[in-house]
Each structure stands twice: as C-alpha cells, then as structure tokens.
C-alpha cells in the first residue's frame, strides 16, 4: 500500500478571519480551506505545517490519520471549562498529553497500531467524535478516561508500549457512566482502538451517569442575582462571538463542580488482568455457544438424513429403477444423480444390515455398464466398488 496521510481541522468557537485563512493557505496550496475547516490528504510527501501550532493559533479540533497505523485527535478548550491540573491526571506518555497555550488547554489523544487493512470512512470520524469537546466543557470526563484507558490498552498488542514500571500506575478518577457511553464517546473509543473487554472491566467501578436537568426558573433567578458588571461583561463576550464559552462557564458555575468521580485505586496491571480474565471467560462462552450450535445443526442434518433414508426404504425397487433411468440417459448430470442415489442406497443397506444384497445388485449394475468409462470413473471416485 502506498503512503497515505489525512489531516482535518475544525474551527468551532470562532471562524477564521480572511487573514488567518491566508496564513494557513501558505502552509498548503492543495488543502480545502474554509472559515471553519481545513482538510488535506497526502499520497506522497508531507504537510509543511505544525498541527500543534495550528491548534494553538487557529483551530478547536483536529484529526490525523496515516495508513501505517496512526490515529490522532486533538481538542482545544478554554481553561475556564477544563482545569489543566485535572486533565494532567489522565495523561499517559505521548499517547495522551495536554498543554496550555494562552487561555486554552489542548488535548492530544493518539493510538498507534499496524493496520492489516484500511478501514473505510475513517476520514469522516471527526464529525462523529467532536461532540466530546462539548461534553468535556460540560464537566463530563469520560472522554479523558477513555483516552487514558486506550493508551494503556496498547500494552496488550505492543509489549514495548510502556516501561514495566508503569504496571503499578494507579488509574485516574473514574467518571460515572462508563457503562453507557454517548455516541461521540463510542466513536472516540473505536477510533482509539479501545478494547471492549478492557472498557467493560473499567466500567465495573463506574457508577451510573446522572442526567443533569437545569430548572429554568432557578437558573433564571441565579442569573438575575449576578452582579451587573458581570452580566455586562458576559453579554459583551456574547456580542463578540464568544457565546459558546459563556454558556459553558455559566452552566458549570451554576451546576457546581463536575459529577463526583470515583477513586477506585486499581492499577494499570490490575485493569489489564481483569480485561484478560473477562476476555478469556467471554471466549469460552462463545466457544461453548458455537459448539452447541454446531451440535444442533449436526443433529438437524442427521435427522434430515434419517428421514430421507426412511423414505427411500419405503420403495427400494423404485429407487433402483431411478438409478437405471438416470444411467440410460447417458448425460453427465444424470450420472451424478445416479451416483448420489446409489450412495444413499448403500448407506441404507449398511444401516439395515442388507449390505450383501446391495453389493450383489451394484456389482451386476456395474458389469452391465462397464462400457461407460465416465460412469465407472464416477463410481470409483464415490467409493462405489464392487466385489
């Protein structure tokens, strides 16, 4: 497979100005660039720009793909809605990292694996994943935990992914709702190749997610109680096209801190061991189900075969006459039908202890048609040998 790389950037909170578009255009003459997006793919060569720098200056979301196995997502959020110190707890080497730039925090999630085949439509993944940005801004830390879990899950397919000293690394706070991911979180987990058994093992310590519903009357009263200067500042930001961030900040402040996290105290090694045990049990159950299904189908075939032989036994002379009729046509297809019917008659004779009678009749039949080499060859190939 030839080299392939795909780059996509989205500006979500604020579109790029004409000047900013010209700046990113200078990085690639072939990219498709709008006020809110940048996309390009390479079948040779490489992108001249620095995606980290572009996230710091222009964009809120980025997806990168390479057909040698790299999957990468980057997100930019205001530090006012995601505490960098909290995000740091979910970092894992270069697979999950975070850094600050101005008033923003930028998250980097990366998965590496050798691809056996190229999965179609991966380039459309960012539209499915980008919803996690709003979830993080609203205080849902499941995307961060999923990225951390996926990073250490790499160990199951690459023993050199981390130093063995990290087996004792404690897991970060477990957010509620790992057992019921949103569509965007499920898309992120799939993109980062998060193993389902590892996710299920981790979710055992995750409480159910609580649906947050804001009472409009209470919210209105709370906003009314804000100082006038604060309201003016917030409205000015809305007028300056910063409405999304204002909404996030207000709802987080109104709702208090994020949902309580669970400190389970499990280590990376314990999670991986739990996933391996779960996988082994699941595979055993699946093997047992396959064996049961195979036995069921075999029994159905046996019963069908028995029914067929019983019907054949009701009129053996008619069956032998049909064999003769097929042979007398001298056509290859009818020869095959005659052979099939003879094999059924042989099986019936063996079952009912009439093998001697069958052998005598078949020997006579074979002698009658010895001059038909194509037929005789079919007899031999089918194991129909006379005495």
HUFEN-V455585 format. One record per residue. N is the residue number from 1. RES is the residue in one small letter. PHI is phi in degrees with one decimal (none if undefined). D_CENTER is the distance of its C-alpha to the mean C-alpha in whole Angstrom. Layout:
BEGIN
n:res:phi:d_center
N:RES:PHI:D_CENTER
N:RES:PHI:D_CENTER
END
This chain:
BEGIN
n:res:phi:d_center
1:x:none:22
2:x:-72.9:24
3:x:-67.7:23
4:x:-144.4:21
5:x:-136.3:21
6:x:-131.2:20
7:x:-122.9:21
8:x:-142.2:21
9:x:-129.7:23
10:x:-128.4:24
11:x:-102.4:27
12:x:-104.3:26
13:x:-74.6:29
14:x:-154.0:32
15:x:-68.9:32
16:x:-73.9:34
17:x:-75.9:37
18:x:-59.7:39
19:x:-64.6:40
20:x:-65.0:36
21:x:-63.2:35
22:x:-65.8:38
23:x:-66.0:37
24:x:-75.8:33
25:x:-64.1:34
26:x:-65.3:37
27:x:-84.4:33
28:x:-158.5:32
29:x:-82.2:34
30:x:-101.5:31
31:x:-68.5:29
32:x:-91.7:29
33:x:-123.9:30
34:x:-127.8:31
35:x:-66.9:32
36:x:-122.5:28
37:x:-151.3:26
38:x:-144.5:26
39:x:-137.0:24
40:x:-160.4:25
41:x:-134.6:23
42:x:-128.2:25
43:x:-104.5:25
44:x:-160.0:28
45:x:72.9:30
46:x:-153.0:28
47:x:-76.5:28
48:x:-80.0:32
49:x:-81.8:30
50:x:-107.4:29
51:x:-55.7:26
52:x:-61.8:27
53:x:-65.3:30
54:x:-65.2:29
55:x:-67.0:27
56:x:-66.2:30
57:x:-101.1:32
58:x:-126.8:31
59:x:-117.4:27
60:x:-108.1:25
61:x:-150.1:21
62:x:-147.1:20
63:x:-130.5:17
64:x:-132.1:18
65:x:-132.2:16
66:x:-139.3:18
67:x:-76.1:17
68:x:-90.5:18
69:x:117.6:15
70:x:-87.7:16
71:x:-121.1:13
72:x:-140.0:16
73:x:-130.1:16
74:x:-126.7:20
75:x:-132.8:21
76:x:-117.0:25
77:x:-133.7:27
78:x:-66.5:30
79:x:-64.1:31
80:x:-70.2:33
81:x:-111.8:30
82:x:-142.3:28
83:x:-68.9:30
84:x:-56.7:29
85:x:-65.6:31
86:x:-69.9:28
87:x:-61.0:25
88:x:-60.2:27
89:x:-67.6:26
90:x:-102.8:22
91:x:-75.9:23
92:x:-146.1:22
93:x:57.8:24
94:x:-89.8:23
95:x:-86.5:19
96:x:-134.3:20
97:x:-136.0:23
98:x:-148.5:25
99:x:-149.8:29
100:x:-105.9:31
101:x:-146.0:33
102:x:62.3:36
103:x:-92.2:35
104:x:-110.4:31
105:x:-115.8:28
106:x:-117.6:25
107:x:-105.0:22
108:x:-126.2:20
109:x:-116.1:17
110:x:-133.2:16
111:x:-127.1:13
112:x:-122.2:15
113:x:-165.0:14
114:x:-71.1:15
115:x:-87.8:14
116:x:-78.0:14
117:x:-153.0:14
118:x:-87.3:13
119:x:-83.0:10
120:x:-67.2:12
121:x:68.1:13
122:x:-60.6:11
123:x:-63.6:15
124:x:-91.8:14
125:x:-68.2:12
126:x:-62.3:15
127:x:-62.8:16
128:x:-81.3:13
129:x:-88.9:13
130:x:-60.9:17
131:x:-61.6:18
132:x:-67.1:17
133:x:-64.2:20
134:x:-66.6:23
135:x:-65.2:21
136:x:-62.6:22
137:x:-64.1:25
138:x:-84.1:26
139:x:99.4:25
140:x:-84.5:22
141:x:-95.7:21
142:x:-58.3:17
143:x:-58.8:16
144:x:-64.9:18
145:x:-65.9:17
146:x:-61.3:14
147:x:-65.1:15
148:x:-61.4:17
149:x:-65.0:15
150:x:-62.4:12
151:x:-60.1:16
152:x:-75.4:17
153:x:-65.3:14
154:x:-57.5:15
155:x:-57.4:18
156:x:-71.7:16
157:x:-115.9:16
158:x:-143.3:19
159:x:-69.4:22
160:x:-98.3:23
161:x:-64.1:21
162:x:-139.0:23
163:x:-72.7:27
164:x:-64.7:27
165:x:-62.3:30
166:x:-80.3:26
167:x:-58.9:26
168:x:-88.9:28
169:x:-64.6:26
170:x:-75.1:26
171:x:-72.3:23
172:x:-73.7:24
173:x:-53.7:25
174:x:-91.4:22
175:x:-75.1:22
176:x:-69.6:22
177:x:87.6:19
178:x:-65.4:16
179:x:-83.9:16
180:x:-143.9:16
181:x:-71.2:14
182:x:-73.8:14
183:x:-61.5:12
184:x:-66.9:13
185:x:-68.5:12
186:x:-63.7:9
187:x:-64.7:8
188:x:-63.9:10
189:x:-58.7:8
190:x:-67.3:4
191:x:-63.4:7
192:x:-87.7:9
193:x:61.7:7
194:x:-71.0:8
195:x:-67.9:8
196:x:-64.3:9
197:x:-68.6:12
198:x:-66.6:13
199:x:-63.0:12
200:x:-63.8:14
201:x:-64.6:17
202:x:-66.9:17
203:x:-68.1:17
204:x:-60.5:20
205:x:-99.9:23
206:x:-99.6:21
207:x:-69.4:24
208:x:-61.4:23
209:x:-74.2:23
210:x:-101.2:26
211:x:-72.2:26
212:x:-91.4:28
213:x:-126.4:31
214:x:-90.2:34
215:x:-72.7:37
216:x:-62.0:39
217:x:-66.0:42
218:x:-66.3:42
219:x:-61.7:40
220:x:-62.7:42
221:x:-65.6:45
222:x:-66.1:43
223:x:-63.4:43
224:x:-62.6:47
225:x:-84.3:47
226:x:-67.3:46
227:x:-58.4:49
228:x:-59.0:50
229:x:-62.8:49
230:x:-67.3:46
231:x:-61.9:45
232:x:-60.6:47
233:x:-63.7:45
234:x:-66.3:42
235:x:-65.2:43
236:x:-62.9:44
237:x:-64.8:40
238:x:-61.6:39
239:x:-63.2:42
240:x:-89.6:41
241:x:71.7:37
242:x:-117.9:35
243:x:-63.7:35
244:x:-61.3:31
245:x:-67.5:32
246:x:-60.5:35
247:x:-62.6:33
248:x:-58.1:31
249:x:-65.1:34
250:x:-64.5:36
251:x:-66.6:33
252:x:-66.3:32
253:x:-67.8:36
254:x:-67.6:37
255:x:-84.4:34
256:x:83.1:35
257:x:-70.3:32
258:x:-63.4:29
259:x:-55.8:28
260:x:-58.9:29
261:x:-95.0:26
262:x:-105.4:27
263:x:-98.1:28
264:x:-77.8:27
265:x:76.5:28
266:x:-79.6:25
267:x:-99.0:25
268:x:-57.5:22
269:x:-62.1:23
270:x:-65.0:24
271:x:-64.5:20
272:x:-66.4:19
273:x:-65.2:21
274:x:-63.4:20
275:x:-65.5:17
276:x:-63.8:18
277:x:-65.0:20
278:x:-64.4:18
279:x:-64.0:16
280:x:-62.8:19
281:x:-64.4:20
282:x:-63.8:17
283:x:-64.9:18
284:x:-64.7:21
285:x:-62.9:21
286:x:-65.8:19
287:x:-64.6:21
288:x:-64.9:24
289:x:-65.9:23
290:x:-65.5:22
291:x:-64.8:26
292:x:-63.6:27
293:x:-66.6:26
294:x:-62.8:27
295:x:-65.3:31
296:x:-63.6:31
297:x:-66.7:30
298:x:-64.6:33
299:x:-65.6:35
300:x:-64.1:35
301:x:-64.7:36
302:x:-62.7:39
303:x:-65.3:40
304:x:-63.6:40
305:x:-64.0:41
306:x:-64.3:44
307:x:-62.8:45
308:x:-62.4:45
309:x:-66.0:48
310:x:-64.0:49
311:x:-66.5:50
312:x:-64.5:51
313:x:-68.0:54
314:x:-69.1:55
315:x:-152.6:57
316:x:-64.4:57
317:x:-64.2:60
318:x:-64.8:58
319:x:-66.3:55
320:x:-65.6:57
321:x:-65.5:59
322:x:-67.6:55
323:x:-60.9:55
324:x:-60.8:58
325:x:-63.8:57
326:x:-64.3:54
327:x:-65.5:56
328:x:-68.6:59
329:x:-70.9:57
330:x:62.2:56
331:x:-110.1:53
332:x:-55.4:50
333:x:-63.2:47
334:x:-69.5:50
335:x:-58.0:51
336:x:-62.9:47
337:x:-63.8:48
338:x:-63.1:51
339:x:-63.7:49
340:x:-60.4:46
341:x:-67.4:49
342:x:-64.6:51
343:x:-64.5:48
344:x:-66.3:48
345:x:-64.4:51
346:x:-64.5:51
347:x:-62.3:49
348:x:-65.4:51
349:x:-65.6:54
350:x:-64.5:52
351:x:-62.0:51
352:x:-99.7:54
353:x:59.1:56
354:x:-121.0:58
355:x:-63.1:57
356:x:-63.1:60
357:x:-63.5:61
358:x:-61.1:58
359:x:-62.9:59
360:x:-62.8:62
361:x:-66.2:61
362:x:-68.6:58
363:x:-59.9:61
364:x:-63.0:63
365:x:-62.2:61
366:x:-64.4:60
367:x:-64.2:63
368:x:-62.0:64
369:x:-114.7:61
370:x:-62.1:61
371:x:-81.4:62
372:x:-109.1:59
373:x:-61.5:57
374:x:-64.1:53
375:x:-69.0:54
376:x:-61.4:55
377:x:-61.4:52
378:x:-65.5:49
379:x:-57.3:51
380:x:-63.4:51
381:x:-63.8:47
382:x:-86.5:47
383:x:78.7:49
384:x:-93.2:52
385:x:-111.0:55
386:x:-83.1:58
387:x:-70.7:61
END
